[in-house]
Amino acid sequence: MTNDFIVIGLTGQSGAGKSTVTEVFSKYSVAVVDADSLAHKALKTEKCKDNLRAAFGDSIFGEDGEVVRKALAKAAFSSKENTNKLNQATHPVITELSKDAFDKAKSEGFKAVIFDAPTLFESGLHSICAFVISVIADKDMRAKRIMQRDNLSFDEAMQRLNAQHDDEFYTKKSRYVIKNDGTKEELYKKAEMICEELFHE
């Protein structure tokens, strides 16, 4: 790895275990930028609200004028077409917020940032990454994880997962692929092997 500041892309389907991988990287003094957190921030911006209103109408907004995330998810994950509409509405704002976060990490002295972004390729932000790591896992395992994490029913979880890409979409575009098919400890070890390769001096 060079001495220059680099952005490492981290992607994969929902529930695959990306957040566990970022935990490992943070131990190696790598800044973590979470696209999901930035997406929540983006939903508060007028630009994003306008884009979403044009894509899905007023039904996804509450009386206070804010986006109702559960209503948005129901609309956006009902089909791949609607998921694409969501991405097109939110990605421009998330991209701006992401670049601001990278600049902040660089100004704070970090040499690298890992960018946890489920829609990394769809947003085009993989183009500014030095390379990409993808985390993949069995669909049933992912469904159980997001049901627990996001308080979803099985049908809601499967609706969300069925709107996402298959493994090959991620693996063919990534330098590293982590198959999360075991325990959390095993996932840690797989991530640490990559960190050792990248940051061992």
Backbone hydrogen bonds in HBPLUS format (Angstrom, degrees):
<---DONOR---> <-ACCEPTOR-->    atom                        ^
c    i                          cat <-CA-CA->   ^        H-A-AA   ^      H-
h    n   atom  resd res      DA  || num        DHA   H-A  angle D-A-AA Bond
n    s   type  num  typ     dist DA aas  dist angle  dist       angle   num
A0006-ILE N   A0111-LYS O   3.04 MM 105  6.58 147.5  2.15 138.1 145.2     1
A0113-VAL N   A0006-ILE O   2.99 MM 107  6.49 144.9  2.12 155.5 166.2     2
A0130-ALA N   A0007-VAL O   2.77 MM 123  5.81 155.6  1.82 158.8 166.7     3
A0008-ILE N   A0113-VAL O   2.78 MM 105  6.07 172.4  1.79 168.5 171.0     4
A0115-PHE N   A0008-ILE O   2.76 MM 107  5.97 165.9  1.78 162.8 167.4     5
A0009-GLY N   A0131-PHE O   2.97 MM 122  6.17 163.8  2.00 164.8 160.9     6
A0133-ILE N   A0009-GLY O   2.74 MM 124  6.03 158.9  1.79 148.5 154.0     7
A0010-LEU N   A0115-PHE O   2.89 MM 105  5.66 150.9  1.98 152.3 142.7     8
A0117-ALA N   A0010-LEU O   2.83 MM 107  6.03 164.5  1.85 171.9 174.6     9
A0011-THR N   A0133-ILE O   2.92 MM 122  6.39 158.9  1.96 159.1 166.0    10
A0135-VAL N   A0011-THR O   2.88 MM 124  6.33 154.5  1.94 151.8 157.6    11
A0016-ALA N   A0013-GLN O   3.20 MM   3  5.70 149.1  2.30 140.5 136.9    12
A0020-THR N   A0017-GLY O   3.24 MM   3  5.55 130.8  2.50 104.0 115.7    13
A0021-VAL N   A0018-LYS O   3.03 MM   3  5.13 117.3  2.43  98.1 113.5    14
A0022-THR N   A0018-LYS O   3.03 MM   4  6.46 151.4  2.11 151.9 160.1    15
A0023-GLU N   A0019-SER O   3.18 MM   4  6.44 143.0  2.32 138.0 147.1    16
A0024-VAL N   A0020-THR O   3.38 MM   4  6.78 149.3  2.48 143.7 150.2    17
A0025-PHE N   A0021-VAL O   3.13 MM   4  6.51 163.5  2.16 152.8 156.6    18
A0026-SER N   A0022-THR O   2.93 MM   4  6.08 151.9  2.01 148.5 155.6    19
A0027-LYS N   A0024-VAL O   3.10 MM   3  5.47 142.5  2.24 106.2 116.4    20
A0028-TYR N   A0025-PHE O   2.91 MM   3  5.32 154.1  1.98 111.1 119.7    21
A0029-SER N   A0026-SER O   3.28 MM   3  5.31 142.0  2.43 112.8 110.0    22
A0031-ALA N   A0112-ALA O   3.08 MM  81  6.38 153.8  2.15 153.8 145.7    23
A0114-ILE N   A0031-ALA O   2.76 MM  83  6.22 159.3  1.80 169.0 171.3    24
A0033-VAL N   A0114-ILE O   3.04 MM  81  6.26 169.4  2.05 154.5 155.5    25
A0116-ASP N   A0033-VAL O   2.90 MM  83  6.17 146.9  2.02 159.2 169.5    26
A0038-LEU N   A0034-ASP O   3.16 MM   4  6.54 155.7  2.22 147.2 154.5    27
A0035-ALA N   A0116-ASP O   2.84 MM  81  5.84 164.9  1.87 154.3 158.9    28
A0039-ALA N   A0035-ALA O   2.76 MM   4  5.99 141.1  1.91 142.8 154.5    29
A0040-HIS N   A0036-ASP O   3.06 MM   4  6.41 150.6  2.15 146.3 152.4    30
A0041-LYS N   A0037-SER O   3.14 MM   4  6.45 152.5  2.22 141.6 149.1    31
A0042-ALA N   A0038-LEU O   2.76 MM   4  6.01 147.3  1.87 143.8 153.9    32
A0043-LEU N   A0039-ALA O   3.05 MM   4  6.33 144.8  2.18 145.4 152.9    33
A0044-LYS N   A0041-LYS O   3.12 MM   3  5.58 156.0  2.18 109.4 116.8    34
A0045-THR N   A0042-ALA O   2.93 MM   3  5.40 160.6  1.97 116.1 122.5    35
A0049-LYS N   A0045-THR O   3.07 MM   4  6.30 162.2  2.10 149.7 155.2    36
A0050-ASP N   A0046-GLU O   2.90 MM   4  6.06 161.0  1.94 151.5 155.9    37
A0051-ASN N   A0047-LYS O   3.11 MM   4  6.36 157.6  2.16 144.6 150.5    38
A0052-LEU N   A0048-CYS O   2.89 MM   4  6.14 159.7  1.93 154.5 159.8    39
A0053-ARG N   A0049-LYS O   2.87 MM   4  6.01 154.9  1.93 150.3 157.3    40
A0054-ALA N   A0050-ASP O   3.07 MM   4  6.26 155.7  2.13 145.5 151.5    41
A0055-ALA N   A0051-ASN O   3.10 MM   4  6.34 139.9  2.27 136.9 147.9    42
A0056-PHE N   A0052-LEU O   2.77 MM   4  5.84 163.7  1.79 156.9 160.1    43
A0057-GLY N   A0053-ARG O   2.82 MM   4  4.52 143.1  1.96 122.4 128.8    44
A0061-PHE N   A0058-ASP O   3.05 MM   3  5.59 164.8  2.08 122.1 124.5    45
A0068-VAL N   A0060-ILE O   2.77 MM   8  5.59 178.5  1.77 160.7 161.2    46
A0062-GLY N   A0066-GLU O   2.88 MM   4  5.62 164.9  1.91 165.0 168.1    47
A0065-GLY N   A0062-GLY O   3.02 MM   3  5.39 162.5  2.05 113.2 117.3    48
A0071-ALA N   A0068-VAL O   3.04 MM   3  5.42 118.1  2.44 107.7 122.5    49
A0072-LEU N   A0068-VAL O   2.92 MM   4  6.20 156.1  1.97 155.7 163.6    50
A0073-ALA N   A0069-ARG O   2.85 MM   4  6.04 162.0  1.88 149.4 154.0    51
A0074-LYS N   A0070-LYS O   3.00 MM   4  6.19 158.6  2.05 143.9 149.4    52
A0075-ALA N   A0071-ALA O   3.10 MM   4  6.31 157.4  2.15 144.3 149.8    53
A0076-ALA N   A0072-LEU O   2.74 MM   4  5.84 169.8  1.75 159.6 163.2    54
A0077-PHE N   A0073-ALA O   2.91 MM   4  5.73 160.8  1.95 148.5 152.0    55
A0083-THR N   A0079-SER O   2.96 MM   4  6.26 148.5  2.06 145.1 154.8    56
A0084-ASN N   A0080-LYS O   2.91 MM   4  6.15 151.4  1.99 145.3 152.2    57
A0085-LYS N   A0081-GLU O   3.06 MM   4  6.43 145.0  2.19 138.7 148.6    58
A0086-LEU N   A0082-ASN O   2.96 MM   4  6.28 152.1  2.04 144.9 151.7    59
A0087-ASN N   A0083-THR O   2.99 MM   4  6.31 161.4  2.02 149.4 154.0    60
A0088-GLN N   A0084-ASN O   2.90 MM   4  6.13 162.1  1.93 151.2 155.7    61
A0089-ALA N   A0085-LYS O   2.99 MM   4  6.14 144.1  2.12 142.6 152.0    62
A0090-THR N   A0086-LEU O   2.98 MM   4  6.16 149.8  2.07 152.3 160.0    63
A0091-HIS N   A0087-ASN O   2.82 MM   4  5.48 163.5  1.85 151.6 155.9    64
A0094-ILE N   A0090-THR O   3.02 MM   4  6.19 167.0  2.04 159.2 163.3    65
A0095-THR N   A0091-HIS O   2.79 MM   4  5.83 156.0  1.85 155.2 160.8    66
A0096-GLU N   A0092-PRO O   3.30 MM   4  6.53 155.9  2.36 137.8 142.7    67
A0097-LEU N   A0093-VAL O   3.07 MM   4  6.37 163.8  2.09 152.4 156.5    68
A0098-SER N   A0094-ILE O   2.80 MM   4  5.93 149.4  1.89 147.4 156.5    69
A0099-LYS N   A0095-THR O   3.06 MM   4  6.27 164.9  2.08 152.6 155.0    70
A0100-ASP N   A0096-GLU O   3.18 MM   4  6.42 152.9  2.26 144.0 151.4    71
A0101-ALA N   A0097-LEU O   3.04 MM   4  6.28 150.2  2.13 141.4 149.4    72
A0101-ALA N   A0098-SER O   3.03 MM   3  5.03 114.4  2.48  93.9 109.8    73
A0102-PHE N   A0098-SER O   2.89 MM   4  6.25 151.3  1.97 152.4 160.8    74
A0103-ASP N   A0099-LYS O   3.02 MM   4  6.22 162.9  2.05 146.9 151.2    75
A0104-LYS N   A0100-ASP O   3.01 MM   4  6.25 150.9  2.10 143.1 151.1    76
A0105-ALA N   A0101-ALA O   3.02 MM   4  6.28 159.2  2.06 147.1 151.9    77
A0106-LYS N   A0102-PHE O   2.96 MM   4  6.24 159.9  2.00 153.0 158.5    78
A0107-SER N   A0103-ASP O   2.94 MM   4  6.13 155.9  2.00 146.1 152.7    79
A0108-GLU N   A0104-LYS O   3.04 MM   4  6.25 132.0  2.28 140.7 153.3    80
A0108-GLU N   A0105-ALA O   3.19 MM   3  5.11 132.7  2.42  92.6 105.4    81
A0110-PHE N   A0105-ALA O   3.17 MM   5  5.67 155.1  2.24 160.5 153.0    82
A0109-GLY N   A0106-LYS O   3.07 MM   3  5.30 161.2  2.11 107.7 112.5    83
A0120-LEU N   A0117-ALA O   3.19 MM   3  5.03 137.0  2.38 122.3 114.7    84
A0123-SER N   A0119-THR O   3.00 MM   4  6.05 150.1  2.09 150.1 156.8    85
A0124-GLY N   A0121-PHE O   3.08 MM   3  5.15 142.3  2.23  99.7 110.8    86
A0127-SER N   A0124-GLY O   3.21 MM   3  6.00 165.2  2.23 118.0 122.2    87
A0128-ILE N   A0125-LEU O   3.13 MM   3  5.69 160.1  2.18 113.3 118.4    88
A0129-CYS N   A0126-HIS O   3.11 MM   3  5.11 161.1  2.15 104.3 109.6    89
A0175-ARG N   A0132-VAL O   2.96 MM  43  5.69 136.8  2.15 142.2 153.7    90
A0176-TYR N   A0132-VAL O   3.32 MM  44  6.67 169.5  2.33 151.8 154.6    91
A0134-SER N   A0176-TYR O   2.94 MM  42  6.37 161.6  1.98 150.7 154.3    92
A0178-ILE N   A0134-SER O   2.78 MM  44  6.18 166.3  1.79 164.3 169.2    93
A0136-ILE N   A0178-ILE O   2.95 MM  42  6.33 162.5  1.98 161.4 165.6    94
A0180-ASN N   A0136-ILE O   2.83 MM  44  6.02 169.0  1.84 178.5 174.9    95
A0142-ARG N   A0138-ASP O   2.96 MM   4  6.27 155.8  2.02 152.7 160.2    96
A0143-ALA N   A0139-LYS O   2.82 MM   4  6.07 154.3  1.89 151.0 158.4    97
A0144-LYS N   A0140-ASP O   3.10 MM   4  6.35 160.5  2.14 146.8 150.6    98
A0145-ARG N   A0141-MET O   3.14 MM   4  6.41 155.3  2.20 144.1 150.8    99
A0146-ILE N   A0142-ARG O   3.00 MM   4  6.30 166.3  2.02 158.0 160.0   100
A0147-MET N   A0143-ALA O   2.94 MM   4  6.03 146.6  2.05 147.9 157.4   101
A0148-GLN N   A0144-LYS O   3.20 MM   4  6.37 157.9  2.25 143.5 148.1   102
A0149-ARG N   A0145-ARG O   2.83 MM   4  6.00 164.1  1.86 150.7 156.2   103
A0150-ASP N   A0146-ILE O   2.86 MM   4  5.47 163.5  1.89 134.6 140.2   104
A0151-ASN N   A0147-MET O   3.00 MM   4  5.18 113.8  2.45 125.1 134.5   105
A0152-LEU N   A0147-MET O   3.12 MM   5  4.45 142.1  2.27 113.4 124.0   106
A0157-ALA N   A0153-SER O   2.93 MM   4  6.17 158.4  1.97 151.4 157.6   107
A0158-MET N   A0154-PHE O   2.90 MM   4  6.14 162.9  1.93 154.0 158.3   108
A0159-GLN N   A0155-ASP O   2.92 MM   4  6.04 151.7  2.00 143.7 151.8   109
A0160-ARG N   A0156-GLU O   3.12 MM   4  6.35 154.7  2.19 143.5 149.3   110
A0161-LEU N   A0157-ALA O   2.96 MM   4  6.26 161.4  2.00 150.4 155.8   111
A0162-ASN N   A0158-MET O   2.79 MM   4  5.83 157.0  1.84 149.8 155.7   112
A0163-ALA N   A0160-ARG O   3.26 MM   3  5.40 143.4  2.40  98.6 108.8   113
A0164-GLN N   A0161-LEU O   3.03 MM   3  5.29 160.9  2.07 109.0 114.7   114
A0169-PHE N   A0166-ASP O   3.23 MM   3  5.72 134.0  2.46 110.0 120.4   115
A0170-TYR N   A0167-ASP O   2.96 MM   3  5.61 135.1  2.17 115.9 126.2   116
A0171-THR N   A0167-ASP O   2.97 MM   4  6.18 170.8  1.98 156.2 158.9   117
A0172-LYS N   A0168-GLU O   3.13 MM   4  5.75 170.4  2.14 143.8 146.0   118
A0173-LYS N   A0170-TYR O   3.18 MM   3  5.63 152.4  2.26 110.4 118.5   119
A0174-SER N   A0171-THR O   3.40 MM   3  5.33 170.9  2.41 105.3 107.8   120
A0187-LEU N   A0183-THR O   3.09 MM   4  6.45 150.3  2.18 144.6 152.8   121
A0188-TYR N   A0184-LYS O   2.92 MM   4  6.22 155.0  1.98 148.7 155.5   122
A0189-LYS N   A0185-GLU O   3.07 MM   4  6.38 156.5  2.13 145.3 150.7   123
A0190-LYS N   A0186-GLU O   3.09 MM   4  6.37 154.7  2.15 145.0 151.3   124
A0191-ALA N   A0187-LEU O   3.02 MM   4  6.30 159.1  2.07 152.8 158.0   125
A0192-GLU N   A0188-TYR O   2.82 MM   4  6.06 155.3  1.88 152.1 159.9   126
A0193-MET N   A0189-LYS O   3.00 MM   4  6.21 146.5  2.12 144.8 152.4   127
A0195-CYS N   A0191-ALA O   3.03 MM   4  6.37 160.5  2.07 149.6 155.3   128
A0196-GLU N   A0192-GLU O   2.84 MM   4  6.03 159.5  1.89 151.8 156.7   129
A0197-GLU N   A0193-MET O   3.15 MM   4  6.33 152.1  2.23 137.9 145.0   130
A0198-LEU N   A0194-ILE O   2.92 MM   4  6.20 154.0  1.99 150.8 158.3   131
A0199-PHE N   A0195-CYS O   2.78 MM   4  5.75 167.6  1.80 158.7 161.8   132
A0200-HIS N   A0196-GLU O   3.02 MM   4  5.08 132.8  2.25 129.1 133.3   133
